[in-house]
Amino acid sequence: MPKLKTHKGAQARFKVTPTGKILRVKGPKSHFRRRKAYRVKKLFDTTIPLDRADRKRVTRLIPYGA
């Protein structure tokens, strides 16, 4: 079997923990950043686990990460 290629965009957006969980960063992080409250901006910096519905699709994009 040939080697599978990693999708570089997905590799930059998702991180895989040692236990195998896939983490993602929240959405509109930089859009209208100045008018958002500090509390809201802080919420965008946290990484959250990927939904189970998206796991199969992302695992295909990062074959050796997950």
N, CA, C, O and CB atoms as a CASP TS submission, in Angstrom:
PFRMAT TS
TARGET T0000
AUTHOR 0000-0000-0000
METHOD Language model
MODEL 1
PARENT N/A
ATOM      1  N   MET     1       0.836  -1.190   0.000  1.00  0.00           N
ATOM      2  CA  MET     1       0.000   0.000   0.000  1.00  0.00           C
ATOM      3  C   MET     1       0.880   1.252   0.000  1.00  0.00           C
ATOM      4  O   MET     1       1.898   1.296   0.690  1.00  0.00           O
ATOM      5  CB  MET     1      -0.951  -0.001   1.220  1.00  0.00           C
ATOM      6  N   PRO     2       0.489   2.265  -0.772  1.00  0.00           N
ATOM      7  CA  PRO     2       1.256   3.512  -0.756  1.00  0.00           C
ATOM      8  C   PRO     2       1.003   4.289   0.536  1.00  0.00           C
ATOM      9  O   PRO     2       0.021   4.067   1.245  1.00  0.00           O
ATOM     10  CB  PRO     2       0.898   4.380  -1.976  1.00  0.00           C
ATOM     11  N   LYS     3       1.923   5.202   0.809  1.00  0.00           N
ATOM     12  CA  LYS     3       1.751   6.040   1.997  1.00  0.00           C
ATOM     13  C   LYS     3       0.588   7.001   1.786  1.00  0.00           C
ATOM     14  O   LYS     3       0.331   7.437   0.664  1.00  0.00           O
ATOM     15  CB  LYS     3       3.052   6.824   2.315  1.00  0.00           C
ATOM     16  N   LEU     4      -0.116   7.328   2.871  1.00  0.00           N
ATOM     17  CA  LEU     4      -1.212   8.287   2.801  1.00  0.00           C
ATOM     18  C   LEU     4      -0.661   9.681   3.051  1.00  0.00           C
ATOM     19  O   LEU     4       0.251   9.860   3.859  1.00  0.00           O
ATOM     20  CB  LEU     4      -2.328   7.940   3.824  1.00  0.00           C
ATOM     21  N   LYS     5      -1.214  10.667   2.359  1.00  0.00           N
ATOM     22  CA  LYS     5      -0.741  12.040   2.541  1.00  0.00           C
ATOM     23  C   LYS     5      -1.581  12.744   3.605  1.00  0.00           C
ATOM     24  O   LYS     5      -2.800  12.585   3.664  1.00  0.00           O
ATOM     25  CB  LYS     5      -0.794  12.821   1.202  1.00  0.00           C
ATOM     26  N   THR     6      -0.908  13.518   4.434  1.00  0.00           N
ATOM     27  CA  THR     6      -1.568  14.301   5.464  1.00  0.00           C
ATOM     28  C   THR     6      -2.045  15.608   4.858  1.00  0.00           C
ATOM     29  O   THR     6      -1.310  16.255   4.111  1.00  0.00           O
ATOM     30  CB  THR     6      -0.624  14.559   6.663  1.00  0.00           C
ATOM     31  N   HIS     7      -3.278  16.001   5.177  1.00  0.00           N
ATOM     32  CA  HIS     7      -3.811  17.283   4.728  1.00  0.00           C
ATOM     33  C   HIS     7      -3.209  18.370   5.628  1.00  0.00           C
ATOM     34  O   HIS     7      -3.491  18.416   6.825  1.00  0.00           O
ATOM     35  CB  HIS     7      -5.395  17.302   4.773  1.00  0.00           C
ATOM     36  N   LYS     8      -2.386  19.235   5.048  1.00  0.00           N
ATOM     37  CA  LYS     8      -1.627  20.203   5.846  1.00  0.00           C
ATOM     38  C   LYS     8      -2.517  21.238   6.528  1.00  0.00           C
ATOM     39  O   LYS     8      -2.184  21.719   7.611  1.00  0.00           O
ATOM     40  CB  LYS     8      -0.617  20.908   4.970  1.00  0.00           C
ATOM     41  N   GLY     9      -3.641  21.584   5.910  1.00  0.00           N
ATOM     42  CA  GLY     9      -4.571  22.522   6.541  1.00  0.00           C
ATOM     43  C   GLY     9      -5.199  21.923   7.783  1.00  0.00           C
ATOM     44  O   GLY     9      -5.378  22.607   8.791  1.00  0.00           O
ATOM     45  N   ALA    10      -5.533  20.645   7.709  1.00  0.00           N
ATOM     46  CA  ALA    10      -6.109  19.964   8.869  1.00  0.00           C
ATOM     47  C   ALA    10      -5.062  19.762   9.948  1.00  0.00           C
ATOM     48  O   ALA    10      -5.364  19.831  11.140  1.00  0.00           O
ATOM     49  CB  ALA    10      -6.711  18.617   8.461  1.00  0.00           C
ATOM     50  N   GLN    11      -3.833  19.512   9.529  1.00  0.00           N
ATOM     51  CA  GLN    11      -2.756  19.313  10.493  1.00  0.00           C
ATOM     52  C   GLN    11      -2.520  20.577  11.320  1.00  0.00           C
ATOM     53  O   GLN    11      -2.193  20.496  12.504  1.00  0.00           O
ATOM     54  CB  GLN    11      -1.465  18.904   9.773  1.00  0.00           C
ATOM     55  N   ALA    12      -2.687  21.740  10.696  1.00  0.00           N
ATOM     56  CA  ALA    12      -2.494  23.004  11.411  1.00  0.00           C
ATOM     57  C   ALA    12      -3.673  23.326  12.324  1.00  0.00           C
ATOM     58  O   ALA    12      -3.496  23.984  13.349  1.00  0.00           O
ATOM     59  CB  ALA    12      -2.286  24.140  10.419  1.00  0.00           C
ATOM     60  N   ARG    13      -4.868  22.873  11.965  1.00  0.00           N
ATOM     61  CA  ARG    13      -6.068  23.240  12.722  1.00  0.00           C
ATOM     62  C   ARG    13      -6.396  22.299  13.868  1.00  0.00           C
ATOM     63  O   ARG    13      -7.046  22.708  14.829  1.00  0.00           O
ATOM     64  CB  ARG    13      -7.232  23.301  11.803  1.00  0.00           C
ATOM     65  N   PHE    14      -5.965  21.059  13.788  1.00  0.00           N
ATOM     66  CA  PHE    14      -6.319  20.073  14.807  1.00  0.00           C
ATOM     67  C   PHE    14      -5.073  19.531  15.490  1.00  0.00           C
ATOM     68  O   PHE    14      -4.029  19.348  14.865  1.00  0.00           O
ATOM     69  CB  PHE    14      -7.122  18.925  14.188  1.00  0.00           C
ATOM     70  N   LYS    15      -5.207  19.279  16.785  1.00  0.00           N
ATOM     71  CA  LYS    15      -4.117  18.671  17.555  1.00  0.00           C
ATOM     72  C   LYS    15      -4.629  17.360  18.140  1.00  0.00           C
ATOM     73  O   LYS    15      -5.776  17.272  18.577  1.00  0.00           O
ATOM     74  CB  LYS    15      -3.602  19.636  18.690  1.00  0.00           C
ATOM     75  N   VAL    16      -3.777  16.353  18.145  1.00  0.00           N
ATOM     76  CA  VAL    16      -4.160  15.050  18.680  1.00  0.00           C
ATOM     77  C   VAL    16      -3.428  14.841  20.000  1.00  0.00           C
ATOM     78  O   VAL    16      -2.206  14.983  20.063  1.00  0.00           O
ATOM     79  CB  VAL    16      -3.836  13.900  17.668  1.00  0.00           C
ATOM     80  N   THR    17      -4.173  14.503  21.058  1.00  0.00           N
ATOM     81  CA  THR    17      -3.579  14.278  22.370  1.00  0.00           C
ATOM     82  C   THR    17      -2.959  12.883  22.410  1.00  0.00           C
ATOM     83  O   THR    17      -3.269  12.050  21.557  1.00  0.00           O
ATOM     84  CB  THR    17      -4.638  14.446  23.494  1.00  0.00           C
ATOM     85  N   PRO    18      -2.094  12.614  23.380  1.00  0.00           N
ATOM     86  CA  PRO    18      -1.506  11.279  23.502  1.00  0.00           C
ATOM     87  C   PRO    18      -2.543  10.166  23.704  1.00  0.00           C
ATOM     88  O   PRO    18      -2.289   9.013  23.353  1.00  0.00           O
ATOM     89  CB  PRO    18      -0.533  11.265  24.651  1.00  0.00           C
ATOM     90  N   THR    19      -3.713  10.508  24.270  1.00  0.00           N
ATOM     91  CA  THR    19      -4.746   9.492  24.464  1.00  0.00           C
ATOM     92  C   THR    19      -5.574   9.272  23.203  1.00  0.00           C
ATOM     93  O   THR    19      -6.379   8.342  23.151  1.00  0.00           O
ATOM     94  CB  THR    19      -5.656   9.886  25.613  1.00  0.00           C
ATOM     95  N   GLY    20      -5.391  10.114  22.184  1.00  0.00           N
ATOM     96  CA  GLY    20      -6.091   9.918  20.917  1.00  0.00           C
ATOM     97  C   GLY    20      -7.246  10.873  20.673  1.00  0.00           C
ATOM     98  O   GLY    20      -7.909  10.779  19.640  1.00  0.00           O
ATOM     99  N   LYS    21      -7.506  11.793  21.601  1.00  0.00           N
ATOM    100  CA  LYS    21      -8.573  12.767  21.381  1.00  0.00           C
ATOM    101  C   LYS    21      -8.091  13.804  20.365  1.00  0.00           C
ATOM    102  O   LYS    21      -6.906  14.132  20.312  1.00  0.00           O
ATOM    103  CB  LYS    21      -8.996  13.453  22.724  1.00  0.00           C
ATOM    104  N   ILE    22      -9.021  14.312  19.565  1.00  0.00           N
ATOM    105  CA  ILE    22      -8.699  15.367  18.605  1.00  0.00           C
ATOM    106  C   ILE    22      -9.257  16.669  19.146  1.00  0.00           C
ATOM    107  O   ILE    22     -10.444  16.752  19.464  1.00  0.00           O
ATOM    108  CB  ILE    22      -9.276  15.051  17.180  1.00  0.00           C
ATOM    109  N   LEU    23      -8.412  17.690  19.253  1.00  0.00           N
ATOM    110  CA  LEU    23      -8.822  18.985  19.780  1.00  0.00           C
ATOM    111  C   LEU    23      -8.895  20.001  18.652  1.00  0.00           C
ATOM    112  O   LEU    23      -8.131  19.933  17.689  1.00  0.00           O
ATOM    113  CB  LEU    23      -7.853  19.464  20.877  1.00  0.00           C
ATOM    114  N   ARG    24      -9.820  20.940  18.783  1.00  0.00           N
ATOM    115  CA  ARG    24      -9.950  22.007  17.794  1.00  0.00           C
ATOM    116  C   ARG    24     -10.045  23.348  18.509  1.00  0.00           C
ATOM    117  O   ARG    24     -10.281  23.408  19.716  1.00  0.00           O
ATOM    118  CB  ARG    24     -11.189  21.779  16.888  1.00  0.00           C
ATOM    119  N   VAL    25      -9.858  24.429  17.742  1.00  0.00           N
ATOM    120  CA  VAL    25      -9.970  25.783  18.275  1.00  0.00           C
ATOM    121  C   VAL    25     -11.312  26.350  17.822  1.00  0.00           C
ATOM    122  O   VAL    25     -11.806  25.992  16.753  1.00  0.00           O
ATOM    123  CB  VAL    25      -8.775  26.693  17.801  1.00  0.00           C
ATOM    124  N   LYS    26     -11.898  27.216  18.615  1.00  0.00           N
ATOM    125  CA  LYS    26     -13.206  27.784  18.288  1.00  0.00           C
ATOM    126  C   LYS    26     -13.138  28.701  17.069  1.00  0.00           C
ATOM    127  O   LYS    26     -12.067  29.141  16.650  1.00  0.00           O
ATOM    128  CB  LYS    26     -13.756  28.553  19.485  1.00  0.00           C
ATOM    129  N   GLY    27     -14.332  28.975  16.511  1.00  0.00           N
ATOM    130  CA  GLY    27     -14.507  29.618  15.216  1.00  0.00           C
ATOM    131  C   GLY    27     -14.022  31.023  14.944  1.00  0.00           C
ATOM    132  O   GLY    27     -12.819  31.209  14.760  1.00  0.00           O
ATOM    133  N   PRO    28     -14.897  32.039  14.906  1.00  0.00           N
ATOM    134  CA  PRO    28     -14.540  33.369  14.401  1.00  0.00           C
ATOM    135  C   PRO    28     -13.625  34.116  15.366  1.00  0.00           C
ATOM    136  O   PRO    28     -14.043  35.061  16.035  1.00  0.00           O
ATOM    137  CB  PRO    28     -15.799  34.190  14.146  1.00  0.00           C
ATOM    138  N   LYS    29     -12.385  33.681  15.423  1.00  0.00           N
ATOM    139  CA  LYS    29     -11.456  34.144  16.447  1.00  0.00           C
ATOM    140  C   LYS    29     -11.015  35.591  16.234  1.00  0.00           C
ATOM    141  O   LYS    29     -10.897  36.348  17.197  1.00  0.00           O
ATOM    142  CB  LYS    29     -10.245  33.245  16.480  1.00  0.00           C
ATOM    143  N   SER    30     -10.774  35.976  15.000  1.00  0.00           N
ATOM    144  CA  SER    30     -10.181  37.288  14.752  1.00  0.00           C
ATOM    145  C   SER    30     -11.160  38.287  14.165  1.00  0.00           C
ATOM    146  O   SER    30     -10.807  39.453  13.988  1.00  0.00           O
ATOM    147  CB  SER    30      -9.011  37.148  13.835  1.00  0.00           C
ATOM    148  N   HIS    31     -12.386  37.866  13.856  1.00  0.00           N
ATOM    149  CA  HIS    31     -13.344  38.778  13.220  1.00  0.00           C
ATOM    150  C   HIS    31     -13.955  39.710  14.263  1.00  0.00           C
ATOM    151  O   HIS    31     -14.560  39.250  15.231  1.00  0.00           O
ATOM    152  CB  HIS    31     -14.458  37.982  12.491  1.00  0.00           C
ATOM    153  N   PHE    32     -13.797  41.027  14.066  1.00  0.00           N
ATOM    154  CA  PHE    32     -14.297  42.054  15.002  1.00  0.00           C
ATOM    155  C   PHE    32     -13.763  41.832  16.406  1.00  0.00           C
ATOM    156  O   PHE    32     -14.504  41.921  17.385  1.00  0.00           O
ATOM    157  CB  PHE    32     -15.832  42.059  15.029  1.00  0.00           C
ATOM    158  N   ARG    33     -12.486  41.545  16.497  1.00  0.00           N
ATOM    159  CA  ARG    33     -11.891  41.202  17.788  1.00  0.00           C
ATOM    160  C   ARG    33     -11.886  42.392  18.752  1.00  0.00           C
ATOM    161  O   ARG    33     -12.004  42.208  19.963  1.00  0.00           O
ATOM    162  CB  ARG    33     -10.469  40.694  17.587  1.00  0.00           C
ATOM    163  N   ARG    34     -11.749  43.615  18.216  1.00  0.00           N
ATOM    164  CA  ARG    34     -11.629  44.771  19.110  1.00  0.00           C
ATOM    165  C   ARG    34     -12.919  45.084  19.859  1.00  0.00           C
ATOM    166  O   ARG    34     -12.872  45.594  20.978  1.00  0.00           O
ATOM    167  CB  ARG    34     -11.204  45.983  18.322  1.00  0.00           C
ATOM    168  N   ARG    35     -14.050  44.792  19.269  1.00  0.00           N
ATOM    169  CA  ARG    35     -15.305  45.151  19.923  1.00  0.00           C
ATOM    170  C   ARG    35     -15.834  44.068  20.866  1.00  0.00           C
ATOM    171  O   ARG    35     -16.839  44.276  21.547  1.00  0.00           O
ATOM    172  CB  ARG    35     -16.343  45.451  18.881  1.00  0.00           C
ATOM    173  N   LYS    36     -15.174  42.931  20.910  1.00  0.00           N
ATOM    174  CA  LYS    36     -15.620  41.861  21.802  1.00  0.00           C
ATOM    175  C   LYS    36     -15.066  42.080  23.213  1.00  0.00           C
ATOM    176  O   LYS    36     -14.000  42.669  23.391  1.00  0.00           O
ATOM    177  CB  LYS    36     -15.179  40.480  21.257  1.00  0.00           C
ATOM    178  N   ALA    37     -15.803  41.599  24.198  1.00  0.00           N
ATOM    179  CA  ALA    37     -15.378  41.712  25.584  1.00  0.00           C
ATOM    180  C   ALA    37     -14.180  40.792  25.836  1.00  0.00           C
ATOM    181  O   ALA    37     -14.001  39.791  25.142  1.00  0.00           O
ATOM    182  CB  ALA    37     -16.543  41.370  26.541  1.00  0.00           C
ATOM    183  N   TYR    38     -13.381  41.134  26.813  1.00  0.00           N
ATOM    184  CA  TYR    38     -12.184  40.345  27.138  1.00  0.00           C
ATOM    185  C   TYR    38     -12.563  38.911  27.494  1.00  0.00           C
ATOM    186  O   TYR    38     -11.875  37.964  27.112  1.00  0.00           O
ATOM    187  CB  TYR    38     -11.407  40.993  28.304  1.00  0.00           C
ATOM    188  N   ARG    39     -13.671  38.760  28.235  1.00  0.00           N
ATOM    189  CA  ARG    39     -14.132  37.436  28.639  1.00  0.00           C
ATOM    190  C   ARG    39     -14.450  36.572  27.422  1.00  0.00           C
ATOM    191  O   ARG    39     -14.138  35.381  27.405  1.00  0.00           O
ATOM    192  CB  ARG    39     -15.363  37.551  29.540  1.00  0.00           C
ATOM    193  N   VAL    40     -15.065  37.161  26.415  1.00  0.00           N
ATOM    194  CA  VAL    40     -15.424  36.431  25.199  1.00  0.00           C
ATOM    195  C   VAL    40     -14.169  36.069  24.407  1.00  0.00           C
ATOM    196  O   VAL    40     -14.058  34.960  23.884  1.00  0.00           O
ATOM    197  CB  VAL    40     -16.387  37.267  24.328  1.00  0.00           C
ATOM    198  N   LYS    41     -13.236  36.999  24.320  1.00  0.00           N
ATOM    199  CA  LYS    41     -12.000  36.741  23.571  1.00  0.00           C
ATOM    200  C   LYS    41     -11.185  35.625  24.200  1.00  0.00           C
ATOM    201  O   LYS    41     -10.511  34.863  23.508  1.00  0.00           O
ATOM    202  CB  LYS    41     -11.157  38.008  23.486  1.00  0.00           C
ATOM    203  N   LYS    42     -11.256  35.539  25.529  1.00  0.00           N
ATOM    204  CA  LYS    42     -10.524  34.489  26.228  1.00  0.00           C
ATOM    205  C   LYS    42     -11.110  33.109  25.916  1.00  0.00           C
ATOM    206  O   LYS    42     -10.383  32.116  25.885  1.00  0.00           O
ATOM    207  CB  LYS    42     -10.543  34.745  27.742  1.00  0.00           C
ATOM    208  N   LEU    43     -12.421  33.050  25.687  1.00  0.00           N
ATOM    209  CA  LEU    43     -13.070  31.783  25.367  1.00  0.00           C
ATOM    210  C   LEU    43     -12.621  31.229  24.012  1.00  0.00           C
ATOM    211  O   LEU    43     -12.603  30.015  23.810  1.00  0.00           O
ATOM    212  CB  LEU    43     -14.578  31.959  25.376  1.00  0.00           C
ATOM    213  N   PHE    44     -12.258  32.124  23.083  1.00  0.00           N
ATOM    214  CA  PHE    44     -11.825  31.690  21.754  1.00  0.00           C
ATOM    215  C   PHE    44     -10.445  31.032  21.778  1.00  0.00           C
ATOM    216  O   PHE    44     -10.098  30.308  20.846  1.00  0.00           O
ATOM    217  CB  PHE    44     -11.810  32.874  20.803  1.00  0.00           C
ATOM    218  N   ASP    45      -9.659  31.269  22.817  1.00  0.00           N
ATOM    219  CA  ASP    45      -8.297  30.745  22.867  1.00  0.00           C
ATOM    220  C   ASP    45      -8.226  29.306  23.383  1.00  0.00           C
ATOM    221  O   ASP    45      -7.195  28.648  23.244  1.00  0.00           O
ATOM    222  CB  ASP    45      -7.447  31.632  23.736  1.00  0.00           C
ATOM    223  N   THR    46      -9.307  28.824  23.971  1.00  0.00           N
ATOM    224  CA  THR    46      -9.264  27.476  24.534  1.00  0.00           C
ATOM    225  C   THR    46      -9.489  26.434  23.441  1.00  0.00           C
ATOM    226  O   THR    46     -10.207  26.680  22.472  1.00  0.00           O
ATOM    227  CB  THR    46     -10.318  27.320  25.647  1.00  0.00           C
ATOM    228  N   THR    47      -8.872  25.278  23.606  1.00  0.00           N
ATOM    229  CA  THR    47      -9.115  24.181  22.675  1.00  0.00           C
ATOM    230  C   THR    47     -10.182  23.275  23.267  1.00  0.00           C
ATOM    231  O   THR    47     -10.190  23.008  24.469  1.00  0.00           O
ATOM    232  CB  THR    47      -7.806  23.385  22.379  1.00  0.00           C
ATOM    233  N   ILE    48     -11.084  22.805  22.408  1.00  0.00           N
ATOM    234  CA  ILE    48     -12.169  21.941  22.856  1.00  0.00           C
ATOM    235  C   ILE    48     -12.147  20.648  22.039  1.00  0.00           C
ATOM    236  O   ILE    48     -11.668  20.645  20.905  1.00  0.00           O
ATOM    237  CB  ILE    48     -13.547  22.660  22.723  1.00  0.00           C
ATOM    238  N   PRO    49     -12.654  19.559  22.596  1.00  0.00           N
ATOM    239  CA  PRO    49     -12.646  18.291  21.856  1.00  0.00           C
ATOM    240  C   PRO    49     -13.543  18.352  20.625  1.00  0.00           C
ATOM    241  O   PRO    49     -14.564  19.039  20.614  1.00  0.00           O
ATOM    242  CB  PRO    49     -13.093  17.144  22.764  1.00  0.00           C
ATOM    243  N   LEU    50     -13.147  17.631  19.605  1.00  0.00           N
ATOM    244  CA  LEU    50     -13.904  17.560  18.361  1.00  0.00           C
ATOM    245  C   LEU    50     -15.166  16.720  18.575  1.00  0.00           C
ATOM    246  O   LEU    50     -15.155  15.764  19.350  1.00  0.00           O
ATOM    247  CB  LEU    50     -13.035  16.964  17.221  1.00  0.00           C
ATOM    248  N   ASP    51     -16.248  17.076  17.889  1.00  0.00           N
ATOM    249  CA  ASP    51     -17.477  16.302  17.987  1.00  0.00           C
ATOM    250  C   ASP    51     -17.275  14.906  17.408  1.00  0.00           C
ATOM    251  O   ASP    51     -16.453  14.707  16.514  1.00  0.00           O
ATOM    252  CB  ASP    51     -18.627  17.021  17.265  1.00  0.00           C
ATOM    253  N   ARG    52     -18.028  13.953  17.922  1.00  0.00           N
ATOM    254  CA  ARG    52     -17.910  12.570  17.443  1.00  0.00           C
ATOM    255  C   ARG    52     -18.343  12.451  15.989  1.00  0.00           C
ATOM    256  O   ARG    52     -17.858  11.578  15.269  1.00  0.00           O
ATOM    257  CB  ARG    52     -18.748  11.629  18.315  1.00  0.00           C
ATOM    258  N   ALA    53     -19.251  13.321  15.549  1.00  0.00           N
ATOM    259  CA  ALA    53     -19.749  13.269  14.178  1.00  0.00           C
ATOM    260  C   ALA    53     -18.653  13.635  13.171  1.00  0.00           C
ATOM    261  O   ALA    53     -18.659  13.136  12.045  1.00  0.00           O
ATOM    262  CB  ALA    53     -20.947  14.210  14.017  1.00  0.00           C
ATOM    263  N   ASP    54     -17.720  14.494  13.564  1.00  0.00           N
ATOM    264  CA  ASP    54     -16.659  14.946  12.658  1.00  0.00           C
ATOM    265  C   ASP    54     -15.392  14.118  12.763  1.00  0.00           C
ATOM    266  O   ASP    54     -14.472  14.292  11.963  1.00  0.00           O
ATOM    267  CB  ASP    54     -16.333  16.384  12.932  1.00  0.00           C
ATOM    268  N   ARG    55     -15.329  13.236  13.720  1.00  0.00           N
ATOM    269  CA  ARG    55     -14.083  12.509  13.993  1.00  0.00           C
ATOM    270  C   ARG    55     -13.608  11.666  12.804  1.00  0.00           C
ATOM    271  O   ARG    55     -12.417  11.655  12.493  1.00  0.00           O
ATOM    272  CB  ARG    55     -14.270  11.613  15.201  1.00  0.00           C
ATOM    273  N   LYS    56     -14.531  10.959  12.138  1.00  0.00           N
ATOM    274  CA  LYS    56     -14.160  10.096  11.025  1.00  0.00           C
ATOM    275  C   LYS    56     -13.566  10.907   9.876  1.00  0.00           C
ATOM    276  O   LYS    56     -12.579  10.501   9.263  1.00  0.00           O
ATOM    277  CB  LYS    56     -15.374   9.304  10.540  1.00  0.00           C
ATOM    278  N   ARG    57     -14.176  12.053   9.592  1.00  0.00           N
ATOM    279  CA  ARG    57     -13.720  12.900   8.491  1.00  0.00           C
ATOM    280  C   ARG    57     -12.329  13.463   8.763  1.00  0.00           C
ATOM    281  O   ARG    57     -11.476  13.477   7.875  1.00  0.00           O
ATOM    282  CB  ARG    57     -14.708  14.040   8.255  1.00  0.00           C
ATOM    283  N   VAL    58     -12.104  13.923   9.981  1.00  0.00           N
ATOM    284  CA  VAL    58     -10.811  14.516  10.332  1.00  0.00           C
ATOM    285  C   VAL    58      -9.729  13.440  10.430  1.00  0.00           C
ATOM    286  O   VAL    58      -8.576  13.688  10.077  1.00  0.00           O
ATOM    287  CB  VAL    58     -10.916  15.287  11.663  1.00  0.00           C
ATOM    288  N   THR    59     -10.092  12.259  10.902  1.00  0.00           N
ATOM    289  CA  THR    59      -9.128  11.157  10.999  1.00  0.00           C
ATOM    290  C   THR    59      -8.614  10.774   9.611  1.00  0.00           C
ATOM    291  O   THR    59      -7.456  10.387   9.458  1.00  0.00           O
ATOM    292  CB  THR    59      -9.771   9.930  11.689  1.00  0.00           C
ATOM    293  N   ARG    60      -9.471  10.881   8.614  1.00  0.00           N
ATOM    294  CA  ARG    60      -9.057  10.596   7.249  1.00  0.00           C
ATOM    295  C   ARG    60      -8.045  11.633   6.736  1.00  0.00           C
ATOM    296  O   ARG    60      -7.155  11.311   5.948  1.00  0.00           O
ATOM    297  CB  ARG    60     -10.280  10.556   6.334  1.00  0.00           C
ATOM    298  N   LEU    61      -8.199  12.878   7.197  1.00  0.00           N
ATOM    299  CA  LEU    61      -7.301  13.945   6.763  1.00  0.00           C
ATOM    300  C   LEU    61      -5.951  13.884   7.471  1.00  0.00           C
ATOM    301  O   LEU    61      -4.935  14.267   6.892  1.00  0.00           O
ATOM    302  CB  LEU    61      -7.945  15.296   7.003  1.00  0.00           C
ATOM    303  N   ILE    62      -5.927  13.404   8.725  1.00  0.00           N
ATOM    304  CA  ILE    62      -4.670  13.262   9.462  1.00  0.00           C
ATOM    305  C   ILE    62      -4.477  11.774   9.759  1.00  0.00           C
ATOM    306  O   ILE    62      -4.689  11.359  10.898  1.00  0.00           O
ATOM    307  CB  ILE    62      -4.675  14.119  10.793  1.00  0.00           C
ATOM    308  N   PRO    63      -4.085  10.964   8.787  1.00  0.00           N
ATOM    309  CA  PRO    63      -4.052   9.521   9.004  1.00  0.00           C
ATOM    310  C   PRO    63      -3.036   9.058  10.047  1.00  0.00           C
ATOM    311  O   PRO    63      -3.277   8.067  10.737  1.00  0.00           O
ATOM    312  CB  PRO    63      -3.765   8.844   7.719  1.00  0.00           C
ATOM    313  N   TYR    64      -1.908   9.753  10.174  1.00  0.00           N
ATOM    314  CA  TYR    64      -0.883   9.306  11.101  1.00  0.00           C
ATOM    315  C   TYR    64      -0.951  10.042  12.434  1.00  0.00           C
ATOM    316  O   TYR    64      -0.215   9.706  13.362  1.00  0.00           O
ATOM    317  CB  TYR    64       0.480   9.488  10.485  1.00  0.00           C
ATOM    318  N   GLY    65      -1.821  11.038  12.540  1.00  0.00           N
ATOM    319  CA  GLY    65      -1.958  11.770  13.790  1.00  0.00           C
ATOM    320  C   GLY    65      -2.945  11.112  14.719  1.00  0.00           C
ATOM    321  O   GLY    65      -2.738  11.082  15.932  1.00  0.00           O
ATOM    322  N   ALA    66      -4.019  10.581  14.161  1.00  0.00           N
ATOM    323  CA  ALA    66      -5.093  10.056  15.010  1.00  0.00           C
ATOM    324  C   ALA    66      -5.069   8.550  15.088  1.00  0.00           C
ATOM    325  O   ALA    66      -5.908   7.954  15.763  1.00  0.00           O
ATOM    326  CB  ALA    66      -6.437  10.511  14.501  1.00  0.00           C
TER
END
